[in-house]
Structure formats: C-alpha cells, structure tokens
Amino acid sequence: MAATISRQLDACNLSDMPATEASADSNGTMRWAEAQRSAVQYIPSLLDADDIAAVFALGAEMSDERQWVNFDHSSAVTYLHRGDMFGQRCPVVKEKLRLAAVAAERALYGNGKRRKLTFRCVELHRSTRNGGLPEKEHYDRGSVVTVDVRLSPEGAFSGGEFRTVEADGSVKGHGANFARPGDAMAFASHKRHHVAPVETGERFVLVAEFWTGEARVCGHRCTQRRGLCDAMLVRADEAQAVATDCFFALLDADALEAVHSLDGDDSPGSSGCE
C-alpha cells in the first residue's frame, strides 16, 4: 500500500493565495495582475497513445511511492519525477512537455529575456467522484509555466472541468479544449485555476510545473530552488546509494582526491565505495 499524506491541501501550497504585485515576478514568474489577464494556451494532441501508455506504466510502477491524497481519498497525486524516474522511463514525453513549456513561455511572456526553464515537478493526478481542486484562489506559486495533459479517454468521466478565474473575477471553463486524451493546456503558473468536482468515472491528468530553479528529483512539490532538498524522499532500498552520492557531491576537489588516494584509486568518477 502506498505511504500517503492525508490532508486537504498540499503543505507546499498552503500559502498559495494572492501574492503582492511586488513579489509576484521574483524568480521569473509573472506579476499577479498580468497573470490573471493572460490566456490559456491550447495544445491539441500533444501526447499520443504510446506516450500516454508510458505515463500510465510509470504510474503503476510507482504505485507504492509516497503520494498526496485529499481528506476523502477522492483525489491523489503521484510524483513521477522522484529520482528522475520520469526522465528515465518517459524521455519522449518529457521532451514534449519541455518544448510545450518553452513555446508557452514565449507566447505568454513576450519577446524579452528568455527564462531557462527546468522541471520543478511532474505529477500524475487521479480524481474520482467528488475529487478535484476546489480552491478557486489556487495558483502554482513560484513556477513560471504549468502544462496539463489529459490522459483519460473520452467519456471516461463527467464533471472535473478545468477552470480559470479571469481578471474581472469571472470563471472560464476549458473543457471543450481538453476533451481528448493527449490534449494539453499551458498557462502562466500564477493564473488562478481550479478543477470542478468529478461526478462519475476517473479523471487522469499529467501536470508538469516549470520554474527557474534547479531541476528537482525529490518526491514532492519542492519549494527549495537550489541545492540538495531538505525533504528529499528516498525509498529504503535506495537510501545507502543516495547518501553516498550526496556525501561525495559535497566534497571539494581536494577532499575528493584525498578520499580516492586513501582507497588507492585515483581514477575519475570512482567513489571508492561498493
């Protein structure tokens, strides 16, 4: 059984309420008011059937991973980027998402200085009856572009429409442009968005957030932009290898050479550990 965190809101998102105009554009993100005026970018058929099958296969492989679930388990999130599993198992999908994010950044942010986007998180969202994202003021704080891809077949669920709150306070539904498996949407991450409750069936969506921090491979939605994540989640059978990698990553060149010489192996890339 998956180890889960049962709470209604992700702790990383508890502060995701309207940012100030001054702080909203730090780290390359879009100013709050501008984000609400921005348009959602539609990308029909971004993923094909083979891509979707690869994502579901990875989701099944990681089914025993730590997940986020809401209070009644009608919504769950699996963090596919942990340990770069997504990059290893779904490299074609990863590249399609990256290219979609780069194109959206150009369309949304204009022709100024380009941002170097990296993957902040890649999440597989599953919602059943009553599941969704009800917080209308929700936005992806700290990210630059978010890409959502529908994975569910046509007719697999009812309800569950993706909606945005526009600058005038009106709510806009995007279901008609998110109707087929593989259809995608890209939008400024600071634009308010939510998902109506699912009425029947299962709704599966792939969500990728891009930011200007370092690419993250920790099994959650990270808020640490640089360095080793303080809350990195590691499977028990991987703990020794990850600890060894982290130890050697922290050594400077002189210390690393000293460790190699103690082991009697000066070859590049050898850690002296088995």
N, C-alpha and C positions, 0 to 999 in steps of 0.2 A: 504493500500500500504506500502511496506517495506520502512523504512527510509534508504536511501542509501548514500554512499560516492562515488561521481563520479570523478574518476581520473584514469589515465592510469596505475600508479604504486602505490602499497600499500606504504604508508609513511614509514612503518617499513622496507621496502625492498629497499628504495631509495639508501641506502649505500651499497647494496649487490653487490659490484664489487670486483675484486680480492683482497683478504686480503694478508698481508705480511706473509712471511714464519714464522716469529717470533710470530705473533699474532694469526695465524690460528688454533693453537692447544690449545688455552686457553679454560678453561671450558670443557675439554674433547673432543673437536672437532678434526677433522683430519687436519693435515697440508695440505696446499693448493696443493702442487705438488703431494703429495701422494693421495689426494682425486681424482685428475684428472686421476691417474693411476688405481684407484680402479674399480672393476667390479660391475655392477648392479646385484642384487640377484633376481632371478625369483621365484615366489611362485604361482604355478598354483592352482586355485580353493580355495583360502584362505577363501573366503566367499561363503555361499550357498544362495539359493533363499530366504529362510526365513530371513537371515541376511540382504540381500540387501533390501528386503521389509521393514524391521525395520528401516533401514537408510533413505529410502525414506519417510516413515511415519513421522520420526522425522523432516526431511527437510520440509515437508508440515506443521507440527505443528509449526515450527519456521519460517514460510514464512514471517511473519511480523516483524522479527528481523532486526536489523541493518546489512547491507551487504556491501561488497566491490563490486563495478562494474567498468568496464573499460569505456573509453570515449564514446563508441557507444553501450554500454549495450550488447555486444555480449558475454561477459564473466562475471560471477557473482560468488561470494563466500559467503556461509552462514557458520557462525562459530558455529558448533554444540556443542562445549564444554562449551558454556556460561552457568554459573550456574550449571555446571556438568550435564546438560541435557543429554549429550551423555552417560555418565555413568549410569544414571538412566533409560533411555529408551532403551539403546542398550548395556547392560552389557556383553553379549556373544561376540558381535562384538569387544567391547573394549578389552576384554581379548585376542581375536585372534590377534588383532593388536599389543598388548603388547608383546605377545610371538614371533610374527614375528620380531619385533624390537630387542628383546633380542638375537634371533638367528642371525640376521643380524649383530648386534654389534660384536658378537663373530667371525663371518666369516670375517668381514671387518677389524676389529681392532686387530686381533690376540689373543694370549693367555696371554697377560699381565693383568694388573689390570682391573677388570670389572668395568664398569660405571653403576651407579644407574640411570636408565633412567626413566623419567616421561613424561607425556603428556604436550607438550607445546601448541599445538593447534590441533583441529580436524575440517577439513573444507570439505564442500560439494561444489565441483566445477561444474558449469554448463556452457557449451560453445555452442553457435550456430554459424551460418555461419560467418566466419572471426574471430571468437573468438579463443583464445589460449593463449600462453605465448611466445611472440616473442623475448624476450630479451635473446640472446644466452649466455650472461655472467651471467645470473641469477643463484644464488645458495641460499640455505637456511641458511643464516649466523647465527651462534650461536647455531644451532641444531647439533645433533650427527648422528641420523638416520632419514630418511624420508621414509614413507611407502605410496605408491599409490595403490589404488584398483579400478579396472574398475567396474562400476555399470551398464553401458549401455548394452543392449542386442546386440548380434552380428547383424551387418547390420544396427544399429541404426544411424550411422553417417559415413561419409567419411572424409578423412583428419584427422587432430587432432592427429598426431603421436607424442608420447613422444620420445624425442631425447636427447642425451648427447654429450657434447664436450669432446673428449678424450685428453690425454696428448700431443699428436702430433698435436692437432688442428683439427683433423678430426671429423666429426659429425656422430654419430651412432644412427640409428633408432631402436626402441624396440617394434614396433607394432606387430610383429609376436608372441611375448611372452605376449602380453597384449590384446588378441583378444576376450576373452570370459568373460562374466560377472562373477565377483568373482576373476579373475586373479589379482595378485598383484606383485609389484616390491618394493624392499627395496634397498636403496643406501645411501652412505655417503652423508650427507646433504650438505657438501661443494663441492660436484661434480657439475660442471656446467650442467644445464639441461634447456630444453625449450619444448614448445608444438607447433607443426605446426598448422597453421590456419585450423579450421574446414571448410569443403567445403559444406557439406549438413548434415541435421539432428541435433540431440542434443547429446552432449558428457557429460556424468556424471561420475565424478571420486571422490572418497573419499581420502583425503590426511591427514595424521597424521604426525606431527613432534614431535620428542622426543629429550629432552635435559637433562642436569644435574642440571638445576634449579628446583625450586618448581613447582609442577603441577599447571597449570593455569586454571582458570574458567572464566576469563574475555572475553568478546565477541569480541576479535580481536586477531591478532598475536602479542603476548606480547613480549616486549624486557626487561622487568623488571624481573630479575631472583629470587628475594627474596622479601618477604613482600607483603602487600596489593598493588594491581596495582593502579597506579596513574590515569589511564584512564579507570577504570573498568566501563563497560556499564551495566546499570541496567534498567529494564523495570519500568515504573512509578508505576505500581501496586505492585512492589516488593521493592520499594525504602525504605519504613519505616522498613521493616523486615531486609533488608541488612544493613541499617545504625545502627540498634540496635545490630546486630551481630558484626559489625565492632567495635562499641563502647566497647562492653564487651571483645572483643578479645584483645584490647589494655590495659586493666586493669591488674595490677599485682594481686597476690593472696590477699594481704591485702586490696587493694581497692575494689576488688570484694566482699570480706567478709563484708566490711563496707556497700556496696550497699545492700547486702542481708539483713543485720541486720536492716537497715532503713526501708526496706519493710516488716520486720517481718517474713522473710522466709529464713532460713539458709540451706534449702535443696540443695544438689549438683545439679548443672545444671539448677537451677531456676534463671531467669534473673530479676524477679520482674516486667516484662513488659507484657502487654497484647496486 
